[in-house]
Protein backbone atom coordinates (compact mmCIF):
# COMPACT_ATOMS: atom_id res chain seq x y z
CA UNK A 1 0.00 0.00 0.00
CA UNK A 2 1.26 3.45 -0.89
CA UNK A 3 -0.03 6.85 0.19
CA UNK A 4 -0.20 9.64 -2.39
CA UNK A 5 -1.06 13.33 -2.51
CA UNK A 6 -4.82 13.68 -3.00
CA UNK A 7 -5.78 10.53 -1.09
CA UNK A 8 -8.61 11.01 1.39
CA UNK A 9 -8.56 9.71 4.96
CA UNK A 10 -11.55 9.25 7.26
CA UNK A 11 -11.10 8.98 11.01
CA UNK A 12 -14.27 7.34 12.31
CA UNK A 13 -13.62 8.09 15.98
CA UNK A 14 -13.76 11.89 15.55
CA UNK A 15 -15.62 11.97 12.19
CA UNK A 16 -12.71 13.92 10.63
CA UNK A 17 -12.13 13.81 6.89
CA UNK A 18 -8.59 14.57 5.79
CA UNK A 19 -6.89 14.99 2.45
CA UNK A 20 -3.17 14.40 1.97
CA UNK A 21 -1.86 17.71 0.64
CA UNK A 22 1.89 17.14 0.66
CA UNK A 23 4.46 14.39 1.15
CA UNK A 24 8.05 15.48 1.67
CA UNK A 25 11.36 14.05 2.83
CA UNK A 26 12.81 14.87 6.21
CA UNK A 27 16.09 13.62 7.76
CA UNK A 28 14.02 11.38 10.07
CA UNK A 29 11.89 9.98 7.20
CA UNK A 30 8.95 11.00 5.04
CA UNK A 31 6.42 13.49 6.44
CA UNK A 32 2.78 13.72 5.36
CA UNK A 33 0.79 16.94 5.62
CA UNK A 34 -2.96 16.35 6.06
CA UNK A 35 -5.73 18.96 5.90
CA UNK A 36 -8.52 17.81 8.23
CA UNK A 37 -12.08 19.07 7.97
CA UNK A 38 -14.74 18.43 10.55
CA UNK A 39 -18.32 19.48 10.00
CA UNK A 40 -18.99 22.87 11.58
CA UNK A 41 -15.30 23.68 12.13
CA UNK A 42 -12.55 25.38 10.16
CA UNK A 43 -10.04 23.08 8.42
CA UNK A 44 -6.69 22.52 10.12
CA UNK A 45 -3.39 21.06 8.93
CA UNK A 46 -1.33 18.44 10.73
CA UNK A 47 1.98 16.77 9.95
CA UNK A 48 2.62 13.10 10.68
CA UNK A 49 5.29 10.60 9.80
CA UNK A 50 4.53 8.47 6.74
CA UNK A 51 5.00 5.29 8.77
CA UNK A 52 2.51 6.39 11.44
CA UNK A 53 -0.24 7.20 8.94
CA UNK A 54 0.37 3.95 7.05
CA UNK A 55 0.20 2.00 10.33
CA UNK A 56 -3.11 3.72 11.24
CA UNK A 57 -4.58 2.77 7.85
CA UNK A 58 -3.47 -0.85 8.24
CA UNK A 59 -4.85 -1.02 11.81
CA UNK A 60 -8.22 0.36 10.68
CA UNK A 61 -8.00 3.65 12.59
CA UNK A 62 -8.16 5.57 9.29
CA UNK A 63 -10.13 4.57 6.21
CA UNK A 64 -8.25 5.33 2.99
CA UNK A 65 -9.88 6.40 -0.28
CA UNK A 66 -7.22 6.60 -3.00
CA UNK A 67 -7.29 9.43 -5.52
CA UNK A 68 -8.10 8.23 -9.04
Steps between C-alpha positions, in 0.01 A plus 500: 500500500626845411371840608483779242414869488124535451404185691217548748505370857201454730545473875183336630565575867486880457314508164791695344558489126854576390670542166872441452631831367875443502757225549859609552831357616645582838828375655293276731287360213206602284247749640136523392301822526125441544223761484221385733144626474234436758142605445433839658869581555775670303751270326835444670830354381706238680831333422564133573767250412424287194547182703251610767225581250561175311483305828169672591353405161611138539362483857163638387522829691484692170303400192688576178337607173766520228493783248419380148 
